[in-house]
């Protein structure tokens, strides 16, 4: 059985095969091949449009890199804490400067995870009104929340950068290991700025329709 379909080249009606059960495997295979063929006009070879919520390769790469760094820091913190506890309780010889190293690693852990958290909108939220909030209202609510977060993160990045400059001028270091404070403050400022960019990217995604409020946490 064949139906007439518009021919994309000549503009005339072209026959389109219709597969029906019971006509044999070979006939069905030919029928499916004809339907899937680009020349039949049923399958378009135009580039696929991006779907809402699709992650760009650059964002995926940044997420993998930050995730690996965060996981590595957490693993090293676990090993350092274990060695410090065993050395202190078992051999009365704790790891020298472990407290200071743990402090800096904790700060690094938090700020390296912050851009990932903001990009995925993984903050703690209350979703009491999500069920009764209209779709168009939810979209603008997400835009507002991300804008407020962006302003707060920009302020944090600015103050940390200023603090890093002050610490560099005074050459402040830790008491035991003499680790300088300034590079960490500047690094935390850069990571806060990256988190700010992530929240602005979320805003742009909601405004352009590339990000769906129903597919992301409230």
N, C-alpha and C positions, 0 to 999 in steps of 0.2 A: 504494500500500500504506500502511495506517495502523495504528498501534499505540495501545493505551490507556495513558494516563499520568494520574496523580492531578491533578485540577483544584485549584489552590491556593485558589480561592474557594469552590466548592461542596463540595469534598471528594470529588467523583465523578470517574470516569475520563473524561478528555478525549482526543480523538484527536490523535495526534502524527504529522505527515507524515514519511515516510522517503523521502529522495531516492535515486533509482536511476539509473544511467547508461542512456542510450538512450531516455528518455521525453520528450525535447525540452527545448530551452533554456528556453522560457517556463514549463514545468511545474517545472523545477528551480529557477528563480528564485523562483517562488511558494513552493516548498517551503522554500528557504533563508530567505526572509522570514518564513515562519510559525515556523520554528524559532528565529530570532533575535528574534522579537517577545517583549517582556516579558510579554504576556498569555498566552503559551503555557505559562508556568511553568518554562521551561527556562533562561531568563536572569534572573538576580536583579538588581534595581536597588538592592540594598543597597550602602553605601559600601565601597570596596575596602580591605581591611586592608593595613597596611604590611608589606612584605616584609623579611626579615632583611637588614641591611646598607644599608637605604635611608637616604639622606642628607637631613636636614631642610633646608628653605629657608634658615633662619638659618645653619646650618653651611656651606651652599654659598656664601652671601653672604660670610661671614667668610673662607672659603678664597679666594674671588676677590679680596677686598680685600687680604689679606695677600700673596697671590701677585703682585698688581700692584705693591705697594710693594716687595717683594723684587726683582722684575724691574727696576723703575725704579732702585733703588739699585745693583744690579749693573751696569746700563747706564751710569749716571753714573760709577761707579768706573772702568769701562773707558775712558770718554772722558777722565777726569781723568788716569789713568795714561798714556794715549797722549799727551796734551798735555804732561804733565810730562817724559816721555822725549824727545819731539821738541824741546821748549824747552831741555832741558839739553844734549842732544847736538848739536843743530843750531844753536842760537842762544846757547848758554851762559847761558840765562835760564830756569831751571825755574819752575814755577808756585809762587807764594809760599804757603807753608803747606800744600802738597799732602800732605805726610807726615801731618800732624795730621788733616786732613780724611779721608784714607784710613783712618786708624786708627778714627775714630768711625763711618765708613760700614761698615767691616768688622764692627764690633760690632753695629751696627744690622741689617746683613744677617743675621748669625747668629741674633739674637734674634727677628727678624720671621719667619724661616723655622722657628723652633723649634716654635711652636704647630701649624703645618701638618704638620711631621714627626711630632709626637706624635699628632696626630689620625689620621694615615694609617698610624701604626706603621711608619714608614719607616727606623727605625734599622738599623744593621748587625747582623745576626743570624747564628747558626749553626744550620742545619736538619738536622743529622745524624740526630737522633732523631724527626723529624717523621713519617717513614714508618711507624714502629712505635708511635707514641703514640696511644692510644685517643681518640676524640672527646671524651668527658666529661673525660678528664684534660687534654687540650689546652685546653679551655675554662677550667678552673681555673688552668692554667699561665699563660694570657694575663691572667687577672684578677690573679694574683700579680705578674707582671712590670709591669703597668700601675700597680698599687698602689705598688710599690717606686719606680717612676719618679715617681709623684705626690708621694711623700714627699721624694725628692731635689729635685724642682723646687720644692716648697714651701720647702724649706730654702734653696735658691739665691735664690728671690724674697725671702725674709725678710732674708738677709744683704745682698743688693743694696739693699734699701730702707733698711736701717740705714746702709750705706755712703753712700747718697745723702744721708741726713741729716747725716752727718759732713762730707761734701764741701760741703754747703750752708753749714754753720757756719763752716768754714775758708775758704770762697769760693775753692776751688782752681780754677785755670784753666790752659789750655795756655800754653806759653812764647811761641809765635809769634803765634797769632791770638787769644789770650785767650778761648778757648771754655770756658765753665764745664763742669765734669765732672758736677755734681749732676743736672741734668735727664736726662742719658743713663743714669745709674745707676738713677734712679727709673723711667724708661721701660723699661729692661731688666728691672727687678723686676716691672713690670706684665705684660710679655710672658711672663716665666717663670711668673707666676701663671696667665695664660691657657693656657699649655702644661700646667700642672698640672690645670686644669679639663678640658682635652681628654683627658688620660689617665684622669681619673675618669669622664668620659663613656664612654670605651671600656670601663671596668670595668662600668658600669651596662648597657651594651649586651650584654656577654657574659653577665651575670647574668640579664637578662631575655630572652635569646635573640634579640635584635634584631641581634646581630653574630655572624657565623659564623667560627670559627677557621680553616676551610679557605679562606675567601675573603679573608683578610688575611695579610700576611707574618708569619712566625714570629718 
